Every structure is written in structure tokens, then in C-alpha cells.
């Protein structure tokens, strides 16, 4: 399985149960999954953590989490996204976060989480070639510019 396209299933990832179910599905394709589209699935930080825990997904190149309007409104959302990035970084080069309610608080939490695992990330990079993340799309997140 190379592509998982769940866009528009607005209630799918609003609960921990939805995240756990998706994690179970994704656990069977850790080496082959290249693209995952979770746009407009109601993704919450809790569900995102469950999905991230199903990894690592070494072939994953593109993630679309756009239009999940509550995902990055809190520090918890930022930390959950950072957890996902840490477990999915090997080939990931594009992540869509448009219209996710991103706030400065969430981005600070994401940066803090990434700083705490920086040593582990460096060790991972030394162990296998890691493609650099090329693009993070954050458009339509009005809260980022209000403070």
C-alpha cells in the first residue's frame, strides 16, 4: 500500500478510537506508504499521536493534514505534530498544514519538542540517509499573525 487518501471524512479522526483504527491500518504498510492525505478528517492531537505511533514510515514523502481546523490551536497539537515529524522524517519532504488553526503557541511547542529530541535525530541521520524536509505549507492560519 503506497497511498492512503482519506480526505473529506470529516469525523474520522476526531476521536482517539479513529486514530487507533487508522494506526492499525497503517502499521501494515510501514515500508511502502509514500503519501497520506488526511485533509478535512477532523484530526485531533490525540488521533495524530496514535497515527504517529504506527510508524516509522521510511518511504513516506508527502503528508496532507490541511483543513483540520483545530489541530494546531494548542501546544498539545504542536507537540503531536512534532512527534509525527520525528517518526516520519526519513524521506518526508512535503507537509501540508494549511488551515489547521496554527497558533504561535503550537509552533513553539513543536519547536521545543524537536529541540528535546535533537540528539536522537542526529543519531538517526548518521545511521541512514535522511532526505531534508523541503516544504511546510502553513497558509490560511490567521492566528499566526494576530499576536
C-alpha positions as CSV (number, residue, x, y, z in Angstrom):
1,X,0.0,0.0,0.0
2,X,1.6,3.2,-1.2
3,X,-1.2,5.8,-0.9
4,X,-3.8,6.4,1.8
5,X,-6.3,9.0,0.7
6,X,-8.9,9.7,3.4
7,X,-9.6,13.4,2.6
8,X,-13.1,14.7,3.5
9,X,-14.0,12.1,6.1
10,X,-14.8,14.9,8.5
11,X,-15.4,12.8,11.6
12,X,-12.8,10.0,11.1
13,X,-10.0,11.3,13.3
14,X,-12.0,13.4,15.9
15,X,-11.5,10.6,18.4
16,X,-8.7,8.5,19.9
17,X,-10.6,5.5,18.5
18,X,-10.4,6.8,14.9
19,X,-6.7,7.5,15.4
20,X,-6.1,4.0,16.8
21,X,-8.0,2.4,13.9
22,X,-6.0,4.3,11.3
23,X,-2.8,3.4,13.1
24,X,-3.7,-0.3,12.9
25,X,-4.2,0.0,9.2
26,X,-1.0,2.0,8.7
27,X,1.0,-0.5,10.7
28,X,0.8,-2.9,7.9
29,X,2.5,-0.6,5.4
30,X,5.5,0.9,7.2
31,X,7.9,0.2,4.4
32,X,5.7,1.1,1.4
33,X,3.5,4.1,2.4
34,X,4.5,7.1,0.3
35,X,1.6,9.5,0.5
36,X,-1.1,10.0,3.2
37,X,-3.9,12.6,2.8
38,X,-5.8,13.3,6.0
39,X,-7.2,16.7,4.9
40,X,-10.5,17.6,6.4
41,X,-10.7,14.4,8.6
42,X,-11.2,16.3,11.9
43,X,-7.7,15.2,13.1
44,X,-7.1,16.0,16.7
45,X,-3.8,15.9,18.6
46,X,-4.7,12.7,20.2
47,X,-5.5,11.0,17.0
48,X,-2.3,12.3,15.4
49,X,-0.3,10.8,18.2
50,X,-1.9,7.4,17.6
51,X,-1.1,7.6,13.9
52,X,2.5,8.7,14.5
53,X,3.0,5.8,16.9
54,X,2.2,3.4,14.0
55,X,5.5,4.5,12.3
56,X,8.2,4.9,11.3
57,X,7.2,5.0,7.7
58,X,10.5,5.0,5.9
59,X,9.1,5.7,2.4
60,X,6.7,8.4,3.3
61,X,7.2,11.5,1.2
62,X,4.1,13.6,1.5
63,X,1.6,14.3,4.3
64,X,-1.5,16.4,4.0
65,X,-3.1,17.5,7.3
66,X,-4.7,20.6,5.9
67,X,-8.2,21.9,6.8
68,X,-8.2,20.2,10.2
69,X,-9.1,23.5,11.8
70,X,-8.4,22.6,15.5
71,X,-5.2,20.5,15.0
72,X,-2.7,23.3,15.8
73,X,-4.7,25.6,18.1
74,X,-2.9,24.4,21.2
75,X,0.6,23.5,22.4
76,X,-0.6,19.9,22.5
77,X,-1.3,20.0,18.8
78,X,2.2,21.3,18.1
79,X,3.8,18.6,20.2
80,X,1.7,15.9,18.5
81,X,2.8,17.2,15.1
82,X,6.5,17.2,16.2
83,X,6.1,13.6,17.3
84,X,4.8,12.7,13.9
85,X,7.7,14.6,12.2
86,X,10.2,12.7,14.3
87,X,8.8,9.3,13.5
88,X,8.3,10.1,9.8
89,X,11.4,12.1,8.8
90,X,13.4,9.8,6.7
91,X,12.0,10.7,3.3
92,X,9.4,13.3,4.2
93,X,9.8,16.4,2.0
94,X,6.3,18.0,1.9
95,X,3.7,18.6,4.7
96,X,0.5,20.5,4.2
97,X,-0.7,22.3,7.3
98,X,-3.0,24.9,5.7
99,X,-6.0,26.0,7.7
100,X,-5.1,24.0,10.8
101,X,-5.7,26.8,13.2
102,X,-1.9,27.1,13.8
103,X,-1.0,29.4,16.7
104,X,2.3,30.7,17.9
105,X,1.8,28.5,21.0
106,X,1.5,25.4,18.9
107,X,4.6,26.2,16.8
108,X,6.6,27.0,19.9
109,X,5.6,23.6,21.4
110,X,6.6,21.9,18.1
111,X,10.0,23.6,18.2
112,X,10.5,22.7,21.8
113,X,9.7,19.0,21.3
114,X,12.1,18.9,18.3
115,X,14.8,20.5,20.4
116,X,14.4,17.9,23.1
117,X,14.9,15.0,20.6
118,X,17.6,16.8,18.5
119,X,20.4,14.4,19.7
120,X,18.3,11.3,18.7
121,X,17.5,12.9,15.3
122,X,21.2,13.5,14.7
123,X,22.0,9.9,15.5
124,X,19.2,8.7,13.2
125,X,20.6,10.9,10.4
126,X,24.0,9.3,10.8
127,X,22.5,5.8,10.7
128,X,20.8,6.3,7.3
129,X,20.4,9.0,4.7
130,X,17.6,11.4,5.6
131,X,16.0,13.5,2.9
132,X,15.6,17.1,4.0
133,X,12.1,18.4,4.6
134,X,11.7,20.8,1.7
135,X,8.3,22.4,2.3
136,X,5.8,23.1,5.0
137,X,2.7,24.8,3.8
138,X,1.1,27.0,6.6
139,X,-1.2,29.3,4.6
140,X,-4.7,30.2,5.9
141,X,-3.6,30.2,9.5
142,X,-4.7,33.7,10.5
143,X,-3.8,33.2,14.2
144,X,-0.1,33.1,13.4
145,X,-0.2,36.8,12.5
146,X,-2.5,38.1,15.2
147,X,-0.1,38.2,18.1
